[in-house]
Amino acid sequence: MQFASVIVFSIVGAAVSALAACLPGLHVYSLLGLLYMVLHSWVFPFLEISSDILVSLTAGMVTGYAVVNTLPSIMLSAPDESSFFTVMPGNKLVRQGRGYEAVMITSMGSLAGLLLIVFILGPSASRVLPLAWYVLKDHTRWILWCVICFMLMSEWPKGGDVGQGGVRKFIDGWRSTGAGIFVFVLSGLLGIVLLNRSPISASASFQNLLPAFVGLFTLPSLVMNVLSKSEIPKQSVSGKISLGPGAVIRGSLAGCLGGGFAAFFPVITGGVGGLLAGHASALRDDRSFLVSQGASKLVYYVGSFLMFFVPVLTITRGSAARLVRGVHVSGTYADYYMVLGAIALAGMLSLLAIGPLTKLMIRLIEQNGYRRIAATSLSTAVLIVFLSTGFSGLGVMAVGVGIGLMPLLYGTRRMNCLGVILLPMAVS
């Protein structure tokens, strides 16, 4: 009976999260937060639910989201904080009528990440990860500062190579890089306010960062798509994908390493894992880059959740694991392999669903127009923020949009918006 329940609720979790992932602004952690709030308030006082059911449901939702969130990131240019690196190369393929191909290439990276977790990390995690954490746990602060310095220094100044010399040439050269540093500081100040003097009400405190993330990462591209009145060419949905084995191997290795780093260290987000994976593979070609982003995102989300169940390790990474910690006591190999099986099942089903879901979204875009879909997505994201956090959340979101538009207007990297979480943790 327990085995059947794990299978059923893993499938249910994957299906719910896969559909929710198609809605820009609806993050799986927000959805899980609402679910657990309802359970604690309205269900647990009257009905006892096995923690194994909740664990398998959560595992399915996290895995389904990690796979299917590729779809709005590429087709609608509406990423979350872990997938904004896929927007530029993905959007380039969308503008060439090859959005379906971009989604499938990124999904190849997700498949590689799933195989790594199930067949390599799964059997070895209980022996390798506790030792690694014992060695590195006292060094997380300087590692975090090194990551921040690398983020800011890796954006090479643009411009300044032609025209009048002197101060004007210097200012032109550092225009985008200076804007990136400014965006990092502004988003960091926003994060410090939210984590210390948040205007979000106490009843919605579990969604404290949702308005900021939606404003910084999801809405700016949607706003630009609506204002620019742009349309995309007819998308090809042929089954032929131009992807060589070399691009798959390079992208998968880089993405798994970057996502694993982000999952293992506290505070480091999937966006940082994407940065590291991108720097390891971007010089090759866009295809290996997209593969690396798919692998990085899946390893980050699923790996951070799985680490809560690794025997002996006893560390919690990600909001999903923190929610589960309140209803389930882990530490046994039975729990660990149950979650690993739920992840494998949910990942397989989500990868099978990504193709039909992409074709469905392409059909909706063709029938309704890209600008109308972007406007609908923007309205949906704003509505989600309002229902979750009220008018104060809308105010925070508006500030986030103002900061998030700067990278698009000044040609700097959107990655600098990750200061919203990195800077507060680094200075605390």
KAVENCOR-V698515 format. One record per residue. N is the residue number from 1. RES is the residue in one small letter. SS is DSSP state (h for helix, s for strand, l for the rest). D_LAST is the distance of its C-alpha to the last C-alpha in whole Angstrom. Layout:
n=<N & N>
res=<RES & RES>
ss=<SS & SS>
d_last=<D_LAST & D_LAST>
This chain:
n=<1 & 2 & 3 & 4 & 5 & 6 & 7 & 8 & 9 & 10 & 11 & 12 & 13 & 14 & 15 & 16 & 17 & 18 & 19 & 20 & 21 & 22 & 23 & 24 & 25 & 26 & 27 & 28 & 29 & 30 & 31 & 32 & 33 & 34 & 35 & 36 & 37 & 38 & 39 & 40 & 41 & 42 & 43 & 44 & 45 & 46 & 47 & 48 & 49 & 50 & 51 & 52 & 53 & 54 & 55 & 56 & 57 & 58 & 59 & 60 & 61 & 62 & 63 & 64 & 65 & 66 & 67 & 68 & 69 & 70 & 71 & 72 & 73 & 74 & 75 & 76 & 77 & 78 & 79 & 80 & 81 & 82 & 83 & 84 & 85 & 86 & 87 & 88 & 89 & 90 & 91 & 92 & 93 & 94 & 95 & 96 & 97 & 98 & 99 & 100 & 101 & 102 & 103 & 104 & 105 & 106 & 107 & 108 & 109 & 110 & 111 & 112 & 113 & 114 & 115 & 116 & 117 & 118 & 119 & 120 & 121 & 122 & 123 & 124 & 125 & 126 & 127 & 128 & 129 & 130 & 131 & 132 & 133 & 134 & 135 & 136 & 137 & 138 & 139 & 140 & 141 & 142 & 143 & 144 & 145 & 146 & 147 & 148 & 149 & 150 & 151 & 152 & 153 & 154 & 155 & 156 & 157 & 158 & 159 & 160 & 161 & 162 & 163 & 164 & 165 & 166 & 167 & 168 & 169 & 170 & 171 & 172 & 173 & 174 & 175 & 176 & 177 & 178 & 179 & 180 & 181 & 182 & 183 & 184 & 185 & 186 & 187 & 188 & 189 & 190 & 191 & 192 & 193 & 194 & 195 & 196 & 197 & 198 & 199 & 200 & 201 & 202 & 203 & 204 & 205 & 206 & 207 & 208 & 209 & 210 & 211 & 212 & 213 & 214 & 215 & 216 & 217 & 218 & 219 & 220 & 221 & 222 & 223 & 224 & 225 & 226 & 227 & 228 & 229 & 230 & 231 & 232 & 233 & 234 & 235 & 236 & 237 & 238 & 239 & 240 & 241 & 242 & 243 & 244 & 245 & 246 & 247 & 248 & 249 & 250 & 251 & 252 & 253 & 254 & 255 & 256 & 257 & 258 & 259 & 260 & 261 & 262 & 263 & 264 & 265 & 266 & 267 & 268 & 269 & 270 & 271 & 272 & 273 & 274 & 275 & 276 & 277 & 278 & 279 & 280 & 281 & 282 & 283 & 284 & 285 & 286 & 287 & 288 & 289 & 290 & 291 & 292 & 293 & 294 & 295 & 296 & 297 & 298 & 299 & 300 & 301 & 302 & 303 & 304 & 305 & 306 & 307 & 308 & 309 & 310 & 311 & 312 & 313 & 314 & 315 & 316 & 317 & 318 & 319 & 320 & 321 & 322 & 323 & 324 & 325 & 326 & 327 & 328 & 329 & 330 & 331 & 332 & 333 & 334 & 335 & 336 & 337 & 338 & 339 & 340 & 341 & 342 & 343 & 344 & 345 & 346 & 347 & 348 & 349 & 350 & 351 & 352 & 353 & 354 & 355 & 356 & 357 & 358 & 359 & 360 & 361 & 362 & 363 & 364 & 365 & 366 & 367 & 368 & 369 & 370 & 371 & 372 & 373 & 374 & 375 & 376 & 377 & 378 & 379 & 380 & 381 & 382 & 383 & 384 & 385 & 386 & 387 & 388 & 389 & 390 & 391 & 392 & 393 & 394 & 395 & 396 & 397 & 398 & 399 & 400 & 401 & 402 & 403 & 404 & 405 & 406 & 407 & 408 & 409 & 410 & 411 & 412 & 413 & 414 & 415 & 416 & 417 & 418 & 419 & 420 & 421 & 422 & 423 & 424 & 425 & 426 & 427 & 428>
res=<m & q & f & a & s & v & i & v & f & s & i & v & g & a & a & v & s & a & l & a & a & c & l & p & g & l & h & v & y & s & l & l & g & l & l & y & m & v & l & h & s & w & v & f & p & f & l & e & i & s & s & d & i & l & v & s & l & t & a & g & m & v & t & g & y & a & v & v & n & t & l & p & s & i & m & l & s & a & p & d & e & s & s & f & f & t & v & m & p & g & n & k & l & v & r & q & g & r & g & y & e & a & v & m & i & t & s & m & g & s & l & a & g & l & l & l & i & v & f & i & l & g & p & s & a & s & r & v & l & p & l & a & w & y & v & l & k & d & h & t & r & w & i & l & w & c & v & i & c & f & m & l & m & s & e & w & p & k & g & g & d & v & g & q & g & g & v & r & k & f & i & d & g & w & r & s & t & g & a & g & i & f & v & f & v & l & s & g & l & l & g & i & v & l & l & n & r & s & p & i & s & a & s & a & s & f & q & n & l & l & p & a & f & v & g & l & f & t & l & p & s & l & v & m & n & v & l & s & k & s & e & i & p & k & q & s & v & s & g & k & i & s & l & g & p & g & a & v & i & r & g & s & l & a & g & c & l & g & g & g & f & a & a & f & f & p & v & i & t & g & g & v & g & g & l & l & a & g & h & a & s & a & l & r & d & d & r & s & f & l & v & s & q & g & a & s & k & l & v & y & y & v & g & s & f & l & m & f & f & v & p & v & l & t & i & t & r & g & s & a & a & r & l & v & r & g & v & h & v & s & g & t & y & a & d & y & y & m & v & l & g & a & i & a & l & a & g & m & l & s & l & l & a & i & g & p & l & t & k & l & m & i & r & l & i & e & q & n & g & y & r & r & i & a & a & t & s & l & s & t & a & v & l & i & v & f & l & s & t & g & f & s & g & l & g & v & m & a & v & g & v & g & i & g & l & m & p & l & l & y & g & t & r & r & m & n & c & l & g & v & i & l & l & p & m & a & v & s>
ss=<l & h & h & h & h & h & h & h & h & h & h & h & h & h & h & h & h & h & h & h & h & l & l & l & l & l & l & h & h & h & h & h & h & h & h & h & h & h & h & h & h & h & h & l & l & l & l & l & l & l & h & h & h & h & h & h & h & h & h & h & h & h & h & h & h & h & h & h & l & h & h & h & h & h & h & l & l & l & l & l & l & l & l & l & l & h & h & h & h & h & h & h & h & h & h & l & l & l & h & h & h & h & h & h & h & h & h & h & h & h & h & h & h & h & h & h & h & h & h & h & h & h & h & h & h & h & h & h & h & h & h & h & h & h & h & h & h & h & h & h & h & h & h & h & h & h & h & h & h & h & h & h & h & l & l & l & l & l & l & l & l & l & l & l & l & l & h & h & h & h & h & h & h & l & h & h & h & h & h & h & h & h & h & h & h & h & h & h & h & h & h & h & h & h & h & h & l & l & l & l & l & h & h & h & h & h & h & l & l & h & h & h & h & h & h & h & h & h & h & h & h & h & h & h & h & h & h & h & l & l & l & l & l & l & l & l & l & l & l & l & l & l & l & l & h & h & h & h & h & h & h & h & h & h & h & h & h & h & h & h & h & h & h & h & l & l & l & l & l & h & h & h & h & h & h & h & h & h & h & h & h & l & l & l & l & h & h & h & h & h & h & h & h & h & h & h & h & h & h & h & h & h & h & h & h & h & h & h & h & l & l & l & l & l & l & l & l & l & h & h & h & h & h & h & h & l & l & l & l & l & l & l & h & h & h & h & h & h & h & h & h & h & h & h & h & h & h & h & h & h & h & h & h & h & h & h & h & h & h & h & h & h & h & h & h & h & h & h & l & h & h & h & h & h & h & h & h & h & h & h & h & h & h & h & h & h & h & h & h & h & h & h & h & h & h & h & h & h & h & h & h & h & h & h & h & h & h & h & h & h & l & l & l & h & h & h & h & h & h & h & h & h & h & h & h & h & h & l>
d_last=<47 & 43 & 44 & 45 & 42 & 40 & 42 & 42 & 39 & 37 & 40 & 39 & 35 & 36 & 39 & 36 & 33 & 36 & 37 & 34 & 32 & 35 & 34 & 31 & 28 & 29 & 26 & 27 & 24 & 25 & 28 & 27 & 25 & 28 & 30 & 29 & 28 & 32 & 33 & 31 & 33 & 36 & 37 & 36 & 38 & 41 & 41 & 39 & 38 & 38 & 34 & 36 & 37 & 33 & 32 & 34 & 34 & 30 & 31 & 34 & 32 & 29 & 31 & 33 & 31 & 29 & 33 & 34 & 31 & 33 & 36 & 34 & 32 & 35 & 38 & 36 & 33 & 31 & 28 & 25 & 21 & 23 & 26 & 26 & 27 & 31 & 32 & 33 & 35 & 36 & 37 & 39 & 41 & 41 & 43 & 45 & 46 & 45 & 42 & 43 & 43 & 39 & 38 & 41 & 39 & 36 & 37 & 38 & 35 & 34 & 37 & 36 & 32 & 34 & 37 & 34 & 32 & 35 & 38 & 35 & 32 & 34 & 36 & 34 & 30 & 31 & 32 & 29 & 26 & 25 & 26 & 24 & 21 & 22 & 22 & 19 & 16 & 15 & 15 & 13 & 10 & 13 & 14 & 12 & 12 & 16 & 16 & 14 & 17 & 20 & 19 & 20 & 22 & 24 & 26 & 29 & 30 & 33 & 36 & 37 & 40 & 43 & 44 & 44 & 42 & 40 & 37 & 38 & 38 & 34 & 33 & 35 & 33 & 30 & 30 & 28 & 26 & 25 & 25 & 22 & 20 & 20 & 20 & 17 & 15 & 17 & 16 & 12 & 13 & 14 & 12 & 9 & 13 & 13 & 10 & 11 & 14 & 16 & 20 & 21 & 23 & 22 & 25 & 23 & 20 & 20 & 21 & 18 & 17 & 21 & 22 & 19 & 20 & 24 & 24 & 22 & 24 & 27 & 29 & 29 & 31 & 33 & 34 & 35 & 37 & 39 & 39 & 41 & 43 & 43 & 45 & 45 & 48 & 49 & 47 & 49 & 49 & 51 & 50 & 50 & 47 & 47 & 44 & 45 & 44 & 42 & 40 & 39 & 39 & 36 & 34 & 34 & 33 & 30 & 29 & 29 & 27 & 24 & 24 & 24 & 21 & 19 & 20 & 20 & 16 & 13 & 12 & 14 & 17 & 21 & 21 & 19 & 22 & 24 & 23 & 24 & 27 & 28 & 28 & 30 & 33 & 33 & 35 & 38 & 39 & 37 & 39 & 37 & 34 & 34 & 35 & 31 & 30 & 31 & 31 & 27 & 27 & 29 & 27 & 24 & 24 & 27 & 26 & 22 & 24 & 27 & 24 & 24 & 28 & 28 & 30 & 28 & 25 & 23 & 20 & 19 & 18 & 19 & 20 & 23 & 23 & 20 & 23 & 26 & 24 & 25 & 29 & 29 & 29 & 29 & 30 & 34 & 35 & 37 & 34 & 33 & 36 & 37 & 33 & 34 & 38 & 36 & 34 & 37 & 39 & 37 & 36 & 40 & 41 & 38 & 39 & 43 & 42 & 40 & 43 & 45 & 42 & 42 & 46 & 45 & 43 & 45 & 48 & 46 & 45 & 48 & 50 & 48 & 46 & 43 & 42 & 43 & 41 & 38 & 39 & 39 & 36 & 34 & 35 & 34 & 31 & 31 & 33 & 30 & 27 & 29 & 31 & 27 & 25 & 28 & 28 & 25 & 24 & 26 & 25 & 22 & 24 & 26 & 23 & 22 & 25 & 25 & 22 & 24 & 27 & 26 & 26 & 30 & 31 & 30 & 30 & 27 & 25 & 24 & 21 & 19 & 18 & 16 & 13 & 13 & 11 & 10 & 8 & 6 & 5 & 6 & 4 & 0>
